[in-house]
Amino acid sequence: MRDVKRRFRVNAARVTTGAVLLASAGVAVALPAGAAAAGCSVNYAVSSEWQGGFGANVSITNLGDPVTSWTLTWNYSAGQRVTEAWNTTLSQSGATVTARNVSYNGSIPTNGTTSFGFNGSWSGSNPAPTSFALNGVTCTGGTTPTTPPPTTAPPPPTSPPPTGPADITVNSNTRYQTVDGFGAATPIWGGTWSTSDTQTLVGLGPNQLGLSIVRTGISPVSGEWSTQVNALRTAKSSGSGVKILASPWTAPAEWKTNNSRVNGGKLRTDRYADYANHLNSYVQYMRNQGVTIDVTSVQNEPDWHPDYDSMDWSGTELRNFVRDHGTRVQNTRLMVAEAVNLNYTYTDPTLNDTTARNNIGYIGGHLYGTEASGRLRSYPLADQHNKPVWMTEWNLHAADGNGSNIWGNPANQAVWNETLDDIMRTVHRSMEANWTAYVWWYGKRYYSFIGDGEAAFGTTAGAPLKRGYAFSQYAKYVRPGYQRVALTKSTKANPLEVTAYTGGGKTTLVILNRSTSAVNNAVIQVPQSVTRAEHYLTSQNANAASQSVGVNGGQVSVNVGARSISTVVLIH
């Protein structure tokens, strides 16, 4: 599905954290004609800091003639780097940062003020900028902080060494599904991820999101297959155990009953072999480019026929295709069938046919309406035949209503509420349902994991967004091959939604606290002794921020903030 399809109404409210004023500059200076006649005043304030990162707010007060178009520049002296921004278009070259107004800010009248904000990274120290220039003219007079800037990130609340009964007890003897990964899609129609985009999405370093599945489209036109080669090759080389899922939206038009790429239409039965060869040709083309296509879907959304690339199938037709022609597609595993809401009528016929079932490796489905239909749960027939279930697409950005610039503001409450209560909750439920993968829609989009730079929505192209940091709490720490294990909770931990995993000599827990109260000194008990523990938390005002952990033998204690998602990694 495309990202224009579903919109719902959600009330949005902006929340601002307590600011620490770092610097201000205010002087009367002559500006170029058409800029401002008298001068400007700039307020620069850090609103929050966390390990390796910070948020800042900047306001410009115009003291001269109205400014219809402005550019504000400053230099960083300690290697700080800007990332996502809101209410401005922000870029950085070396130490120089450039902020430009966007259309929805309008002009700055005399004695009027405009504001914007951004997130950034820092290491060692985070001093305030010493000067600003508006439209190329320096606001002289220097900047003297009214409050000394912090030289180190404030430590998180200390978790005491655990004592007493456990609140979360992990039972690694009871095991469930083996996780295949968490991911997102490349652009399907035009465009691709840059090398830097791909590294941010799949990498495991600071401010990288750790995706382990990349979904890509199979164009019906073979001449377009090269578009995604570099992104897919980079994903394989830059990530760890990254799998590629390739999904076709349609066969070539001339093979279909409606002779069109769009508005559905069925694949003609006399072209089944040609279609299988088409999928195989794509897989072998990518293989020759150094890209292994791990999973190949037979069809994206066989039950949806919109006015863009699409193709209709019934469950029986899908069974016949994979039974009679599935073996033609080599060096990959086939998936059936990515129905809109995991409608079993599209997958049961294949699972109930021995030959067809043996020709596939995975069951796929999308999350649109799946929960409402009662299918956000374990799929018994797939489990019976040991076919992993992948959730391969969902897209929700109801928080923006009819379209607004809220997405570049990491502290926006509506964005955070939707991210935590809808998206992260369904990832949690998918894991509890024994599904082995969760794949979001586009990885690079203004409402997604990294910004696309679309001016109307206030994101910076390639910079991680709040939703990306939240999703990384699963993707970055629950790696392919980890196995979900059982746990029990105390009454104190009842508000928490928790899943636990074992793999790589670690026990990893992902904890959602969607309540409005923190759960402090939550004691986690695991069977083995813990040599080291890590705790990372994302909330409305923190991005994968390191938290303190108390350790005592096989127990650890953590403070779980209100309205947060966090990951606890226990190294044995």
C-alpha positions as CSV (number, residue, x, y, z in Angstrom):
1,M,0.0,0.0,0.0
2,R,1.1,3.6,-0.4
3,D,1.5,6.1,2.4
4,V,-1.4,8.2,1.1
5,K,-4.1,5.6,1.8
6,R,-5.0,5.8,5.5
7,R,-5.5,8.9,7.6
8,F,-7.2,9.2,10.9
9,R,-7.8,12.1,13.3
10,V,-5.6,12.4,16.3
11,N,-5.3,15.5,18.5
12,A,-1.7,16.8,18.7
13,A,-0.1,18.7,21.5
14,R,3.5,19.9,21.7
15,V,5.4,19.3,24.9
16,T,8.6,21.2,25.7
17,T,11.0,20.0,28.4
18,G,12.5,22.4,30.9
19,A,15.2,24.4,29.1
20,V,18.7,25.1,30.3
21,L,19.6,28.5,28.8
22,L,23.1,28.3,27.3
23,A,23.6,31.5,25.3
24,S,22.0,34.6,23.9
25,A,23.1,37.3,21.5
26,G,21.3,40.7,21.0
27,V,22.7,43.7,19.2
28,A,21.6,46.2,16.7
29,V,23.4,45.7,13.4
30,A,22.9,46.9,9.8
31,L,21.7,44.1,7.6
32,P,21.6,43.9,3.8
33,A,18.8,45.5,2.0
34,G,15.7,43.3,2.0
35,A,17.0,41.5,5.1
36,A,16.5,43.7,8.2
37,A,17.3,47.3,8.9
38,A,18.3,47.3,12.5
39,G,19.4,44.0,14.0
40,C,18.5,40.8,15.7
41,S,18.6,38.9,18.9
42,V,19.2,35.2,19.1
43,N,18.3,32.9,22.0
44,Y,20.0,29.4,22.0
45,A,18.9,26.9,24.7
46,V,19.6,23.3,25.3
47,S,16.3,21.6,26.3
48,S,17.7,18.2,27.2
49,E,20.9,16.1,27.1
50,W,21.4,12.3,27.1
51,Q,24.4,10.1,26.5
52,G,25.9,11.3,23.2
53,G,23.0,13.5,22.2
54,F,21.1,16.7,23.0
55,G,18.1,18.8,22.0
56,A,18.2,22.5,21.4
57,N,15.7,25.3,20.8
58,V,16.6,28.5,19.0
59,S,14.6,31.7,18.7
60,I,15.3,34.8,16.5
61,T,13.9,38.2,17.4
62,N,14.0,40.7,14.6
63,L,14.7,44.3,15.7
64,G,14.6,45.9,12.2
65,D,12.5,45.8,9.1
66,P,10.4,42.6,8.5
67,V,12.4,39.7,7.2
68,T,10.6,37.6,4.6
69,S,13.4,35.1,4.1
70,W,16.1,34.3,6.7
71,T,19.2,32.2,7.0
72,L,20.8,31.8,10.4
73,T,24.4,30.4,10.7
74,W,26.6,29.5,13.6
75,N,29.7,27.4,14.3
76,Y,30.2,24.6,16.7
77,S,33.6,24.4,18.5
78,A,33.5,20.9,19.9
79,G,32.5,18.7,17.0
80,Q,28.8,18.7,17.7
81,R,26.6,17.4,14.8
82,V,23.0,18.3,14.1
83,T,20.5,15.6,13.2
84,E,16.8,16.0,12.9
85,A,15.2,19.4,13.1
86,W,11.7,21.0,13.2
87,N,10.4,24.3,12.0
88,T,13.5,24.9,9.9
89,T,15.6,23.3,7.1
90,L,18.9,22.5,8.8
91,S,22.2,21.5,7.3
92,Q,25.8,21.3,8.5
93,S,29.2,21.6,6.6
94,G,32.1,21.0,8.9
95,A,31.6,23.1,12.0
96,T,29.2,25.5,10.2
97,V,25.4,25.0,10.8
98,T,22.9,26.7,8.5
99,A,19.2,27.0,9.4
100,R,16.7,28.4,6.9
101,N,13.1,29.4,7.2
102,V,10.4,27.2,5.8
103,S,7.2,28.4,4.2
104,Y,5.0,27.7,7.2
105,N,7.1,30.0,9.4
106,G,6.3,33.1,7.4
107,S,8.2,36.4,7.8
108,I,9.6,37.8,11.0
109,P,8.0,41.2,11.6
110,T,9.8,44.0,13.5
111,N,10.1,43.0,17.1
112,G,8.7,39.6,16.1
113,T,10.2,36.2,16.9
114,T,10.5,32.9,15.1
115,S,11.6,29.7,16.7
116,F,12.9,26.3,15.6
117,G,14.6,23.3,17.3
118,F,16.8,20.3,16.5
119,N,18.6,17.3,17.9
120,G,22.3,16.8,17.8
121,S,25.2,14.6,18.9
122,W,28.1,15.6,21.1
123,S,31.1,14.0,22.7
124,G,33.1,15.2,25.6
125,S,31.7,18.7,25.9
126,N,28.8,20.7,24.5
127,P,29.6,24.4,24.6
128,A,27.3,27.0,23.2
129,P,27.9,28.7,19.9
130,T,29.8,31.9,20.3
131,S,28.2,33.9,17.5
132,F,25.4,33.9,15.0
133,A,24.8,35.6,11.7
134,L,21.4,36.5,10.2
135,N,21.4,36.6,6.4
136,G,25.1,36.9,6.4
137,V,25.5,39.7,8.9
138,T,27.0,38.8,12.3
139,C,25.2,39.7,15.5
140,T,28.2,41.1,17.3
141,G,28.7,41.3,21.0
142,G,29.4,37.7,21.8
143,T,27.4,35.1,23.7
144,T,27.8,34.8,27.4
145,P,26.0,31.8,28.9
146,T,23.7,32.7,31.8
147,T,24.1,29.2,33.1
148,P,27.4,27.3,32.8
149,P,26.9,24.6,30.2
150,P,27.3,21.0,31.4
151,T,30.5,19.3,30.4
152,T,29.2,15.8,30.8
153,A,25.7,14.3,30.3
154,P,23.7,14.2,33.5
155,P,23.7,10.7,34.9
156,P,20.4,8.8,34.8
157,P,18.6,8.0,38.0
158,T,20.7,5.4,39.9
159,S,19.2,1.9,40.1
160,P,20.2,0.3,43.5
161,P,21.6,-3.3,43.6
162,P,18.6,-5.6,43.4
163,T,17.3,-7.2,46.5
164,G,14.2,-9.1,47.3
165,P,11.7,-10.9,45.1
166,A,11.8,-10.5,41.3
167,D,9.3,-8.4,39.4
168,I,10.1,-10.1,36.0
169,T,11.4,-13.7,36.1
170,V,12.8,-15.1,32.8
171,N,12.3,-18.8,32.2
172,S,14.7,-19.7,29.4
173,N,13.7,-23.3,29.4
174,T,10.4,-22.5,27.8
175,R,11.1,-21.3,24.3
176,Y,9.0,-19.9,21.5
177,Q,9.8,-18.6,18.0
178,T,13.3,-17.9,16.6
179,V,13.4,-14.3,15.5
180,D,14.2,-13.5,11.8
181,G,14.4,-9.7,12.3
182,F,12.9,-6.3,12.2
183,G,12.9,-4.1,9.1
184,A,11.5,-1.6,6.6
185,A,11.2,-1.1,2.9
186,T,13.3,0.8,0.3
187,P,11.3,3.1,-2.0
188,I,9.1,1.0,-4.3
189,W,8.4,3.5,-7.0
190,G,11.4,5.6,-7.8
191,G,14.3,6.6,-5.7
192,T,16.5,4.6,-3.4
193,W,18.5,4.9,-0.1
194,S,21.9,6.5,-0.2
195,T,24.8,4.7,1.2
196,S,24.6,6.9,4.3
197,D,20.9,6.3,4.7
198,T,21.4,2.5,4.5
199,Q,24.2,2.5,7.0
200,T,22.0,4.6,9.4
201,L,19.1,2.2,9.0
202,V,21.0,-1.2,9.4
203,G,24.2,-0.3,11.3
204,L,24.7,-1.1,14.9
205,G,26.8,2.0,15.9
206,P,25.7,5.2,17.7
207,N,22.6,6.8,16.2
208,Q,22.1,3.8,13.9
209,L,19.0,1.7,14.1
210,G,20.0,-1.9,13.5
211,L,17.4,-3.1,11.0
212,S,18.0,-6.7,10.1
213,I,15.4,-7.0,7.2
214,V,15.2,-4.8,4.1
215,R,12.1,-5.2,1.9
216,T,12.4,-4.1,-1.7
217,G,10.1,-4.3,-4.8
218,I,10.4,-6.4,-7.9
219,S,9.6,-4.1,-10.8
220,P,7.8,-5.7,-13.8
221,V,10.4,-3.9,-15.9
222,S,13.8,-5.6,-15.6
223,G,15.6,-2.4,-16.7
224,E,14.6,-0.9,-13.3
225,W,16.1,-3.6,-11.2
226,S,19.5,-1.9,-10.9
227,T,17.9,1.0,-8.9
228,Q,18.2,-0.7,-5.6
229,V,21.4,-2.6,-6.1
230,N,23.7,-0.3,-4.2
231,A,21.3,0.1,-1.2
232,L,20.8,-3.7,-0.9
233,R,24.5,-4.4,-1.3
234,T,25.3,-1.8,1.3
235,A,22.7,-3.3,3.7
236,K,24.3,-6.7,3.4
237,S,27.8,-5.4,4.1
238,S,27.0,-2.7,6.7
239,G,24.5,-4.6,8.8
240,S,24.7,-7.9,10.7
241,G,22.8,-10.9,9.3
242,V,20.6,-8.6,7.2
243,K,18.0,-10.5,5.1
244,I,16.5,-9.1,1.9
245,L,12.8,-9.7,1.1
246,A,11.7,-8.9,-2.5
247,S,8.0,-8.4,-3.2
248,P,6.4,-8.0,-6.6
249,W,3.4,-5.6,-7.0
250,T,2.5,-6.9,-10.5
251,A,3.6,-9.0,-13.4
252,P,4.2,-7.3,-16.7
253,A,1.0,-5.9,-18.1
254,E,0.8,-8.1,-21.2
255,W,0.7,-11.2,-19.0
256,K,-2.4,-10.1,-17.1
257,T,-6.1,-10.4,-17.9
258,N,-6.6,-6.6,-17.8
259,N,-3.5,-5.9,-19.9
260,S,-2.4,-3.3,-17.3
261,R,0.0,-2.9,-14.4
262,V,-2.7,-1.2,-12.3
263,N,-6.2,-1.9,-11.0
264,G,-5.6,-5.5,-10.1
265,G,-6.2,-8.0,-12.9
266,K,-5.1,-11.6,-12.7
267,L,-2.1,-13.3,-14.0
268,R,-3.1,-15.4,-17.0
269,T,-2.7,-19.1,-16.3
270,D,-0.8,-19.6,-19.5
271,R,1.8,-17.2,-18.1
272,Y,2.4,-18.8,-14.8
273,A,5.7,-20.3,-16.0
274,D,6.8,-17.0,-17.4
275,Y,6.1,-15.3,-14.1
276,A,8.1,-17.9,-12.2
277,N,11.0,-17.3,-14.6
278,H,10.6,-13.6,-14.2
279,L,11.0,-13.9,-10.4
280,N,13.9,-16.3,-10.9
281,S,15.6,-13.8,-13.3
282,Y,15.3,-11.1,-10.7
283,V,16.9,-13.3,-8.0
284,Q,19.7,-14.4,-10.2
285,Y,20.3,-10.8,-11.5
286,M,20.7,-9.6,-7.9
287,R,22.9,-12.6,-7.1
288,N,25.2,-11.6,-9.9
289,Q,25.4,-8.1,-8.3
290,G,26.5,-9.6,-5.0
291,V,23.1,-9.4,-3.4
292,T,21.4,-12.5,-2.0
293,I,17.6,-12.3,-2.1
294,D,16.8,-14.4,1.0
295,V,13.0,-14.4,0.6
296,T,10.9,-13.8,-2.5
297,S,7.2,-13.1,-2.2
298,V,4.9,-14.4,-4.9
299,Q,2.6,-11.3,-4.5
300,N,2.2,-8.1,-2.5
301,E,-1.5,-7.8,-1.3
302,P,-3.2,-10.3,-3.7
303,D,-6.5,-9.1,-2.2
304,W,-6.1,-5.4,-3.0
305,H,-6.6,-3.9,-6.5
306,P,-5.8,-0.1,-6.3
307,D,-5.1,2.3,-9.1
308,Y,-1.4,1.6,-8.9
309,D,0.7,-1.5,-9.5
310,S,-1.3,-4.5,-8.3
311,M,-2.4,-8.1,-9.2
312,D,-5.3,-10.2,-7.9
313,W,-5.0,-13.8,-6.8
314,S,-7.2,-16.3,-5.0
315,G,-5.8,-18.7,-2.4
316,T,-6.3,-21.6,-4.8
317,E,-4.5,-19.8,-7.6
318,L,-1.5,-19.0,-5.3
319,R,-1.4,-22.7,-4.3
320,N,-1.4,-23.8,-7.9
321,F,1.3,-21.4,-8.8
322,V,3.8,-22.4,-6.0
323,R,2.8,-26.1,-6.4
324,D,3.4,-26.3,-10.1
325,H,6.1,-23.6,-10.7
326,G,7.6,-22.7,-7.3
327,T,10.8,-24.8,-8.0
328,R,11.6,-22.6,-10.9
329,V,12.7,-19.8,-8.5
330,Q,16.1,-20.8,-7.3
331,N,18.6,-19.6,-4.6
332,T,15.8,-18.0,-2.5
333,R,12.8,-19.1,-0.4
334,L,9.3,-18.3,-1.5
335,M,6.7,-16.5,0.6
336,V,2.9,-16.7,0.3
337,A,1.1,-14.3,0.1
338,E,1.2,-10.9,1.9
339,A,-2.5,-10.5,2.1
340,V,-3.7,-7.1,3.5
341,N,-4.8,-8.4,6.8
342,L,-3.2,-11.9,6.9
343,N,-6.4,-13.4,5.5
344,Y,-5.9,-17.1,6.0
345,T,-7.9,-17.9,2.8
346,Y,-4.9,-16.8,0.8
347,T,-2.5,-19.0,2.7
348,D,-4.4,-22.1,4.0
349,P,-4.7,-23.8,0.5
350,T,-0.8,-23.7,0.2
351,L,-0.3,-24.9,3.7
352,N,-2.8,-27.8,3.2
353,D,-1.1,-29.0,0.0
354,T,2.1,-31.0,0.6
355,T,3.8,-30.2,-2.6
356,A,2.9,-26.5,-2.5
357,R,3.9,-26.3,1.2
358,N,7.3,-27.8,0.5
359,N,7.9,-25.2,-2.2
360,I,7.6,-22.2,0.2
361,G,9.7,-21.1,3.2
362,Y,7.5,-18.4,4.7
363,I,4.0,-17.1,5.3
364,G,3.6,-13.3,5.0
365,G,0.8,-10.8,5.7
366,H,0.2,-7.2,6.4
367,L,-1.2,-5.5,9.5
368,Y,-4.0,-3.4,8.0
369,G,-7.1,-4.6,9.8
370,T,-5.4,-7.7,11.1
371,E,-5.9,-6.9,14.8
372,A,-9.6,-5.9,14.3
373,S,-10.1,-9.2,12.4
374,G,-8.7,-11.2,15.3
375,R,-5.6,-12.4,13.5
376,L,-2.9,-10.6,15.4
377,R,-2.2,-13.9,17.1
378,S,-0.5,-17.2,16.5
379,Y,-1.3,-18.8,13.1
380,P,-1.9,-22.5,14.1
381,L,-1.7,-24.0,10.6
382,A,1.6,-22.2,9.9
383,D,3.0,-23.3,13.3
384,Q,1.9,-26.9,12.6
385,H,4.0,-27.0,9.4
386,N,6.9,-25.0,10.8
387,K,6.5,-22.0,8.4
388,P,7.6,-18.8,10.0
389,V,5.1,-15.9,9.8
390,W,6.4,-12.5,8.8
391,M,4.5,-9.2,9.2
392,T,5.8,-7.6,6.1
393,E,4.1,-4.2,5.9
394,W,2.3,-1.6,8.0
395,N,2.0,2.1,7.6
396,L,0.3,4.5,10.1
397,H,0.7,8.2,10.4
398,A,-2.6,9.4,11.7
399,A,-1.0,11.8,14.1
400,D,-0.5,14.4,11.4
401,G,-4.2,14.8,10.6
402,N,-4.3,16.5,7.2
403,G,-0.5,16.9,7.1
404,S,1.6,19.0,9.4
405,N,5.2,19.6,10.4
406,I,5.1,17.7,13.7
407,W,7.3,14.9,12.5
408,G,10.6,16.8,12.8
409,N,9.9,17.6,16.4
410,P,11.1,14.7,18.6
411,A,9.2,15.9,21.6
412,N,5.8,16.1,19.8
413,Q,3.3,14.3,22.0
414,A,1.0,13.1,19.2
415,V,3.9,11.5,17.4
416,W,5.1,9.8,20.5
417,N,1.6,8.6,21.5
418,E,1.0,7.0,18.1
419,T,4.5,5.5,18.1
420,L,4.2,4.0,21.5
421,D,0.5,3.0,21.7
422,D,0.0,1.8,18.1
423,I,3.3,0.9,16.5
424,M,5.4,-0.4,19.4
425,R,2.4,-2.1,20.9
426,T,1.8,-4.1,17.7
427,V,5.5,-5.1,17.5
428,H,5.1,-6.4,21.1
429,R,1.9,-8.2,20.2
430,S,3.5,-9.7,17.0
431,M,6.2,-11.2,19.1
432,E,3.8,-12.6,21.5
433,A,1.9,-14.1,18.6
434,N,5.0,-16.1,17.7
435,W,5.6,-14.2,14.4
436,T,9.2,-14.1,13.5
437,A,9.6,-10.7,11.7
438,Y,8.0,-7.3,11.7
439,V,8.7,-5.1,8.7
440,W,7.5,-1.5,8.6
441,W,6.7,0.4,5.4
442,Y,9.3,2.9,4.0
443,G,12.3,3.2,6.2
444,K,13.0,6.7,4.9
445,R,10.0,9.0,5.1
446,Y,9.0,12.0,7.2
447,Y,6.9,9.9,9.6
448,S,9.2,6.8,9.6
449,F,12.6,5.9,10.8
450,I,14.8,8.5,9.1
451,G,13.7,11.8,7.7
452,D,13.3,12.4,4.0
453,G,13.9,16.2,4.1
454,E,10.4,17.1,2.8
455,A,10.1,20.7,3.8
456,A,6.5,20.7,4.8
457,F,7.1,18.1,7.5
458,G,10.3,19.5,9.0
459,T,12.6,16.5,8.9
460,T,16.2,16.4,7.9
461,A,17.0,13.9,5.1
462,G,18.8,10.8,6.6
463,A,18.6,11.8,10.2
464,P,17.0,9.3,12.7
465,L,13.5,10.2,13.8
466,K,11.8,9.4,17.1
467,R,10.0,6.5,15.5
468,G,13.3,5.0,14.3
469,Y,14.8,5.2,17.8
470,A,11.8,3.5,19.3
471,F,11.8,0.7,16.7
472,S,15.5,0.3,17.3
473,Q,14.7,-0.9,20.9
474,Y,13.7,-4.1,19.2
475,A,15.7,-4.1,16.0
476,K,19.2,-3.2,17.4
477,Y,19.2,-5.6,20.3
478,V,17.0,-8.5,19.4
479,R,19.1,-10.0,16.6
480,P,18.3,-12.6,14.0
481,G,18.6,-16.1,15.5
482,Y,17.6,-15.0,19.0
483,Q,14.7,-17.0,20.5
484,R,11.9,-15.7,22.5
485,V,11.5,-17.2,26.0
486,A,8.9,-17.3,28.7
487,L,8.6,-14.9,31.6
488,T,6.3,-14.1,34.6
489,K,5.6,-10.8,36.2
490,S,4.7,-9.6,39.7
491,T,1.8,-7.3,40.5
492,K,4.3,-4.4,40.5
493,A,5.3,-5.2,36.9
494,N,1.7,-5.7,35.7
495,P,1.7,-2.3,33.8
496,L,4.7,-3.4,31.8
497,E,4.4,-5.3,28.4
498,V,7.5,-7.4,28.3
499,T,9.1,-9.9,25.9
500,A,12.4,-11.7,26.6
501,Y,14.9,-13.3,24.2
502,T,18.0,-15.4,24.5
503,G,20.9,-15.5,22.0
504,G,24.6,-14.5,21.6
505,G,25.3,-15.2,25.3
506,K,22.8,-12.6,26.3
507,T,19.3,-12.3,27.7
508,T,17.5,-9.4,26.2
509,L,14.2,-7.9,27.4
510,V,12.1,-5.3,25.6
511,I,9.8,-3.4,28.0
512,L,6.9,-1.2,27.1
513,N,5.5,1.0,29.8
514,R,2.5,2.7,28.3
515,S,1.2,3.8,31.7
516,T,1.7,7.3,33.0
517,S,3.7,6.1,36.0
518,A,7.3,5.0,36.2
519,V,8.0,1.5,37.6
520,N,11.2,2.1,39.6
521,N,13.6,-0.5,41.0
522,A,12.0,-3.2,38.9
523,V,14.0,-6.4,39.7
524,I,14.6,-8.8,36.8
525,Q,15.6,-12.4,37.6
526,V,17.4,-14.6,35.0
527,P,18.7,-18.2,35.4
528,Q,22.4,-17.4,34.8
529,S,24.7,-15.0,36.7
530,V,24.9,-11.6,35.0
531,T,28.4,-10.2,34.3
532,R,27.3,-6.9,32.8
533,A,24.0,-5.2,32.0
534,E,22.9,-2.4,29.7
535,H,19.7,-0.5,29.7
536,Y,18.5,1.9,26.9
537,L,15.3,3.9,26.9
538,T,13.3,5.9,24.4
539,S,10.6,8.2,25.5
540,Q,9.1,11.5,24.4
541,N,12.3,13.3,25.5
542,A,15.0,10.6,25.2
543,N,16.4,8.7,22.2
544,A,17.8,5.3,23.0
545,A,19.4,6.9,26.1
546,S,21.7,4.8,28.3
547,Q,20.2,4.2,31.8
548,S,21.8,2.9,35.0
549,V,21.4,-0.8,36.0
550,G,22.0,-2.4,39.4
551,V,23.5,-6.0,39.2
552,N,23.6,-8.7,41.8
553,G,24.2,-12.2,40.6
554,G,21.3,-13.3,38.5
555,Q,19.3,-10.2,39.3
556,V,19.3,-6.7,37.9
557,S,17.2,-3.7,38.8
558,V,16.1,-1.0,36.4
559,N,14.0,2.1,36.5
560,V,11.4,2.0,33.8
561,G,10.2,5.5,32.9
562,A,6.6,6.3,32.3
563,R,5.4,6.3,28.7
564,S,8.6,4.7,27.4
565,I,10.1,1.7,25.6
566,S,13.3,0.3,26.8
567,T,15.7,-2.6,26.3
568,V,17.6,-4.4,29.0
569,V,20.6,-6.5,27.7
570,L,22.1,-8.9,30.2
571,I,25.5,-10.4,29.3
572,H,26.3,-13.7,30.9
